[in-house]
Amino acid sequence: MRLALGIVTNTPVWVFVLLGYLVWQGIVSLKPRTMPIWRVMVVPAVFILMGLSRIALTAGDGPGPVLAWLGAALVFAPLGFFTGPALRSIDRAHGRVTREGSAIPLIRNVTVFVLQYAVAVGAALHPDSHTTMALIGRAVSGATAGYFVGWALAFLRRTAPVEESALLS
């Protein structure tokens, strides 16, 4: 119990704010909703930045962690691309989309958050296993960034303006 209390009390407040935001976004995603295109990109942007920050802030750990990050990103990017967002309709004229309701965003966001948090806690508790934690941490971060880059590309591809020549063919 003491260990859990120590972990929670040493966690920065912004981490809990981020968790609250992700849970809130996941709960809102349970029902269909219409929203601006830019708002759909907020959660992917947060996770992409989290994934990139771990590799950017610890670039001096040698090639192993960087390769783990890159490998995981390359594996998970296609998954994000092919499982991209479920859209009910797209209003390109007003820059809005209607998304299907789903529990997937809630489950995905909380799972990714918990994985990132667990890696950070593991690295803090076991600094002696820095190499192992560095590899695991970079792989989780790379998978996160890769998945959400693929997801964002799929979303942007679906919402991109359609050229008139494509409509005529």
C-alpha positions as CSV (number, residue, x, y, z in Angstrom):
1,M,0.0,0.0,0.0
2,R,2.9,2.3,0.8
3,L,4.4,1.8,-2.6
4,A,1.2,2.6,-4.4
5,L,0.7,5.7,-2.3
6,G,4.3,6.8,-3.1
7,I,3.7,6.2,-6.8
8,V,0.5,8.3,-6.8
9,T,1.9,11.1,-4.7
10,N,5.0,11.4,-6.9
11,T,3.0,11.5,-10.1
12,P,2.8,15.0,-11.5
13,V,-0.7,16.6,-11.5
14,W,-0.7,17.0,-15.2
15,V,-0.7,13.2,-15.6
16,F,-4.0,12.9,-13.7
17,V,-5.4,15.8,-15.8
18,L,-4.4,14.0,-18.9
19,L,-6.0,10.7,-17.7
20,G,-9.2,12.6,-16.9
21,Y,-9.3,14.2,-20.3
22,L,-8.7,10.8,-22.0
23,V,-11.4,9.1,-20.0
24,W,-13.8,12.0,-20.7
25,Q,-13.1,11.8,-24.4
26,G,-13.6,8.0,-24.3
27,I,-17.0,8.4,-22.5
28,V,-18.1,11.0,-25.0
29,S,-17.1,8.7,-27.8
30,L,-19.7,6.1,-26.7
31,K,-22.4,8.0,-28.5
32,P,-22.4,9.3,-32.1
33,R,-21.4,12.9,-32.3
34,T,-20.7,15.7,-34.8
35,M,-17.5,17.7,-34.3
36,P,-15.0,19.8,-36.1
37,I,-12.3,17.9,-37.9
38,W,-9.5,19.6,-35.9
39,R,-11.1,18.4,-32.6
40,V,-10.9,14.8,-33.7
41,M,-7.1,15.2,-34.1
42,V,-6.5,16.3,-30.4
43,V,-6.2,12.9,-28.8
44,P,-4.0,11.5,-31.6
45,A,-1.8,14.6,-31.4
46,V,-1.4,14.1,-27.6
47,F,-0.4,10.5,-28.0
48,I,1.9,11.2,-31.0
49,L,3.6,13.9,-29.0
50,M,3.9,11.6,-26.0
51,G,5.5,8.9,-28.2
52,L,7.9,11.4,-29.8
53,S,8.9,13.0,-26.5
54,R,10.2,9.8,-25.0
55,I,12.6,9.3,-27.9
56,A,13.5,13.0,-28.2
57,L,14.2,13.5,-24.5
58,T,16.4,10.5,-24.1
59,A,18.3,10.3,-27.4
60,G,21.6,9.5,-25.7
61,D,20.7,6.0,-24.7
62,G,22.3,4.4,-27.8
63,P,20.8,2.8,-30.9
64,G,18.9,0.0,-29.1
65,P,16.0,2.1,-27.7
66,V,15.8,4.1,-31.0
67,L,15.6,0.9,-33.0
68,A,12.9,-0.5,-30.6
69,W,10.9,2.8,-31.0
70,L,11.2,2.8,-34.8
71,G,10.4,-0.9,-35.1
72,A,7.3,-0.6,-33.0
73,A,6.2,2.5,-34.8
74,L,6.5,0.8,-38.2
75,V,4.6,-2.2,-37.0
76,F,1.7,-0.2,-35.4
77,A,1.3,2.5,-38.0
78,P,-0.5,0.2,-40.5
79,L,-2.7,-1.1,-37.7
80,G,-3.8,2.5,-37.0
81,F,-4.2,3.2,-40.7
82,F,-6.4,0.2,-41.4
83,T,-8.5,0.5,-38.3
84,G,-8.9,4.3,-38.5
85,P,-11.9,6.1,-37.2
86,A,-15.5,5.0,-37.9
87,L,-17.1,8.0,-39.6
88,R,-20.9,8.2,-40.2
89,S,-20.7,11.3,-42.4
90,I,-18.3,14.1,-43.5
91,D,-19.3,17.7,-44.1
92,R,-16.3,19.0,-45.9
93,A,-17.9,22.4,-46.6
94,H,-18.1,23.1,-42.8
95,G,-15.1,21.0,-41.7
96,R,-17.1,18.7,-39.6
97,V,-17.5,14.9,-39.2
98,T,-20.1,12.7,-37.5
99,R,-18.4,9.8,-35.8
100,E,-20.0,6.5,-34.9
101,G,-20.4,5.8,-31.2
102,S,-17.9,3.2,-29.9
103,A,-16.2,1.9,-26.8
104,I,-13.0,1.4,-28.7
105,P,-11.6,5.0,-28.1
106,L,-12.2,4.7,-24.4
107,I,-10.5,1.2,-24.2
108,R,-7.7,2.2,-26.5
109,N,-6.9,5.5,-24.8
110,V,-6.9,4.1,-21.3
111,T,-4.9,1.1,-22.3
112,V,-2.2,3.3,-24.0
113,F,-2.2,5.6,-21.0
114,V,-1.8,2.8,-18.5
115,L,1.1,1.2,-20.6
116,Q,2.9,4.6,-20.8
117,Y,2.4,5.2,-17.1
118,A,3.5,1.7,-16.1
119,V,6.7,2.1,-18.2
120,A,7.4,5.4,-16.5
121,V,6.8,3.9,-13.0
122,G,8.9,0.9,-13.8
123,A,11.8,3.1,-15.0
124,A,11.5,5.2,-11.8
125,L,11.4,2.2,-9.5
126,H,14.1,0.2,-11.2
127,P,16.8,2.6,-12.5
128,D,19.3,-0.3,-12.4
129,S,17.4,-2.0,-15.2
130,H,17.7,1.1,-17.3
131,T,18.5,-0.8,-20.6
132,T,15.5,-3.1,-20.3
133,M,13.2,-0.3,-19.3
134,A,14.6,1.9,-22.0
135,L,13.8,-0.7,-24.7
136,I,10.3,-1.4,-23.3
137,G,9.6,2.3,-22.9
138,R,10.7,3.2,-26.4
139,A,8.8,0.3,-27.9
140,V,5.6,1.3,-26.1
141,S,6.2,4.9,-27.2
142,G,7.0,4.0,-30.7
143,A,3.9,1.8,-31.0
144,T,1.8,4.6,-29.6
145,A,3.2,7.2,-32.0
146,G,3.1,4.8,-34.9
147,Y,-0.5,3.7,-34.3
148,F,-1.8,7.3,-34.0
149,V,0.2,8.5,-37.0
150,G,-1.5,5.8,-39.0
151,W,-4.9,6.6,-37.5
152,A,-4.5,10.3,-38.2
153,L,-3.4,9.7,-41.8
154,A,-6.5,7.4,-42.3
155,F,-8.7,10.1,-40.8
156,L,-7.2,12.9,-42.9
157,R,-7.4,10.8,-46.0
158,R,-11.1,10.2,-45.4
159,T,-11.8,13.8,-44.7
160,A,-9.7,15.4,-47.5
161,P,-11.5,17.5,-50.1
162,V,-12.5,15.4,-53.1
163,E,-11.2,16.7,-56.4
164,E,-13.8,17.3,-59.2
165,S,-12.0,15.0,-61.6
166,A,-12.3,12.1,-59.0
167,L,-16.1,12.7,-58.9
168,L,-16.4,12.5,-62.7
169,S,-14.7,9.2,-63.0
